[in-house]
């Protein structure tokens, strides 16, 4: 990405680019909303949530090199935190500002709980344990409706409070000086702000002492230890940080959907987020963002395209659109990885390694 | 006591199936260091093909056991071909790629196979026709069906056969050499590409048999059945020590026993707080516990810290 390197030296161009991207991001919901309708704006809102998730998982998988296949559990923890503390389930209605940090903290604690017993495991052993952990959380959410009803079981929790900012609910159109801001747009700005905050934090982390320690562990744990890195604490920190981002995204998800159920936190979701990270370009923040956007939008494109295109070409629907959509998605995963094994937008370091032949 | 014996029998049957599938995972892992995420789908395809052939033969008047054997005989080559194709398309081009790349293509293959199956066989559950003779045996006041006896026997035979193949034949020696060090094996004249292909083919034939067994035992097959089965079998392979054949067998049987005993007794153990729907939690919990104390599985060799 030489052009981006150039931006780093040319201050004026950098400012211009930033302003341009800023304006684009600011008007995007209006463009998308009027051009493609509210369905697509909703999908974009989800894409932002997935970007947060992918960036969180990127810390664990991309930076620290710990293969986590149960990441969605932290999303679930965040979502259920919000759902339990702001819904008729227990009659609690705490504000978002109390729940989101709490959700992040609890998810972080769960991250450490997962990380602590698995410190000695590497590679694929870690993958299966994290996967099992994710399933355990989901099964508990699914069954904790008896003997004491906590999570309401498979029915999930509905009627969750919408996110309120300064007493203004984001679920209804907002009146701003005579100008109405629809709910989806409001959520877009909130999610964008938090996604940008997470991007900022991860960029700062990447170049920090901690970030370099993560990369060192990824590259060679023994060498990292020999260099005086406390690998135990640094690995736990990676789990906790990644998990807390997932917790925040989960809380937002619950408020946005007004409904959570264990179904949203299946293993397939973990796999999806992992695909975003790896397909986008592990360890590279712009790549991971790209992966998050693509893998949210692509299945939806197929969903909306699979039926009508068949109708237009064959005059009738020959193949089940739902199956066809996932089929195309699977093929896309394979093709992209075959042609770009290091991801769509790999970090400079990984690209160099890859060219050098080191796997 | 009879419940205990019954759960042991159920566990052994389930465990034999897990063990067969786990062998497929562990063979591929042993040779390539890769989780073949699509292996569960191969099991599903085996079950579906066998079922389709059996349903076609239903009116033919052949004895039930013969129909079942023809179904199985049809499923094995289809699965072998699938396994071969998976390796060629999704894994071979990525032999030297970063480690997670083949994992993603494996997930892609898994999604593709699942949805192809859904297009071919639909979303419905398919019932296994009652063609197999239903003989029940009494063992210590518990019952074991003829099908279950056959499953345990066939699985045991296949495991013995595989062990002999790997330990006693030229092909087996080539496989072990490739697992040890592919490039040195190649220098010694082993056609490693062929060995890797064969590993996938052998693993897939075990998967076909396992798929057939699952659908015969539970009288049902479904396009989605491969996923959870593959997950359990992979867990079993890791429990035993992935890459190790004996480990996969042990892990499979053990996981089957843990699951069925867990399902039977978890309520008593926790004073009724957790019911039998926590059986998966139990299985994963045992897995985590085992790995905490033996990070490379029950019989896995201690992997040398890579310098």
Contacts between the chains, C-beta under 8 A, distances in Angstrom:
chain1	res1	chain2	res2	distance
A	61	B	100	7.7
A	67	B	100	7.3
A	117	B	288	6.3
A	117	B	291	8.0
A	117	B	292	4.7
A	118	B	288	7.8
A	118	B	291	7.5
A	118	B	292	7.8
A	120	B	292	7.7
A	120	B	295	4.6
A	121	B	291	5.9
A	121	B	295	5.2
A	122	B	295	7.9
A	122	B	303	7.7
A	123	B	99	7.9
A	124	B	29	7.3
A	124	B	35	5.8
A	124	B	238	7.2
A	124	B	242	6.5
A	125	B	238	6.1
A	125	B	242	7.5
A	125	B	291	5.9
A	125	B	295	6.4
A	125	B	296	7.0
A	125	B	297	7.6
A	127	B	35	7.1
A	128	B	234	6.4
A	128	B	235	6.1
A	128	B	238	4.6
A	128	B	287	7.1
A	129	B	287	7.0
A	129	B	288	5.5
A	129	B	291	5.8
A	131	B	231	7.5
A	132	B	235	6.9
A	132	B	284	3.4
A	132	B	285	7.9
A	132	B	287	5.6
A	132	B	288	6.1
A	133	B	284	7.4
A	133	B	288	7.3
A	135	B	280	6.2
A	135	B	281	7.8
A	135	B	284	5.9
A	136	B	280	7.9
A	136	B	281	5.1
A	136	B	284	5.4
A	136	B	285	7.0
A	139	B	277	7.4
A	139	B	278	6.5
A	139	B	280	5.7
A	139	B	281	5.1
A	140	B	281	7.0
A	142	B	277	7.7
A	143	B	274	7.9
A	143	B	275	7.2
A	143	B	277	5.4
A	143	B	278	6.5
A	146	B	275	7.6
A	147	B	272	7.5
A	147	B	273	6.6
A	220	B	306	7.8
A	222	B	305	5.8
A	222	B	306	7.6
A	222	B	307	6.3
A	267	B	231	7.4
A	271	B	107	5.7
A	274	B	104	7.9
A	275	B	104	5.8
A	275	B	107	6.5
A	278	B	100	4.8
A	278	B	101	7.2
A	278	B	103	7.3
A	278	B	104	5.1
A	279	B	104	6.2
A	282	B	98	7.6
A	282	B	100	6.6
A	319	B	119	5.6
A	320	B	118	6.7
A	320	B	119	6.1
A	320	B	123	7.8
A	323	B	115	4.4
A	323	B	118	4.3
A	323	B	119	4.9
A	324	B	115	7.4
A	324	B	119	7.3
A	326	B	111	5.6
A	326	B	114	7.4
A	326	B	115	4.6
A	327	B	111	7.4
A	327	B	112	5.7
A	327	B	115	4.0
A	327	B	116	6.5
A	327	B	119	7.3
A	329	B	111	6.4
A	330	B	107	7.9
A	330	B	108	4.6
A	330	B	109	7.0
A	330	B	110	7.4
A	330	B	111	3.3
A	330	B	112	3.7
A	330	B	114	8.0
A	330	B	115	6.7
A	331	B	108	6.9
A	331	B	112	6.0
A	332	B	108	7.6
A	333	B	104	5.8
A	333	B	105	6.8
A	333	B	107	6.4
A	333	B	108	3.3
A	333	B	111	7.1
A	334	B	89	7.3
A	334	B	90	5.8
A	334	B	105	4.9
A	334	B	108	3.9
A	334	B	109	6.4
A	334	B	112	7.1
A	337	B	94	6.9
A	337	B	97	7.9
A	337	B	101	5.1
A	337	B	102	7.7
A	337	B	104	4.8
A	337	B	105	4.7
A	337	B	108	7.0
A	338	B	90	7.8
A	338	B	93	5.4
A	338	B	94	7.0
A	338	B	105	6.7
A	341	B	94	5.6
A	341	B	97	3.5
A	341	B	98	6.1
A	341	B	101	4.1
A	342	B	97	7.5
A	342	B	98	5.7
A	342	B	101	7.4
A	350	B	98	7.2
A	354	B	97	7.8
A	354	B	98	6.7
A	357	B	96	7.1
A	359	B	96	5.9
A	359	B	97	6.8
A	359	B	98	5.9
A	359	B	99	6.4
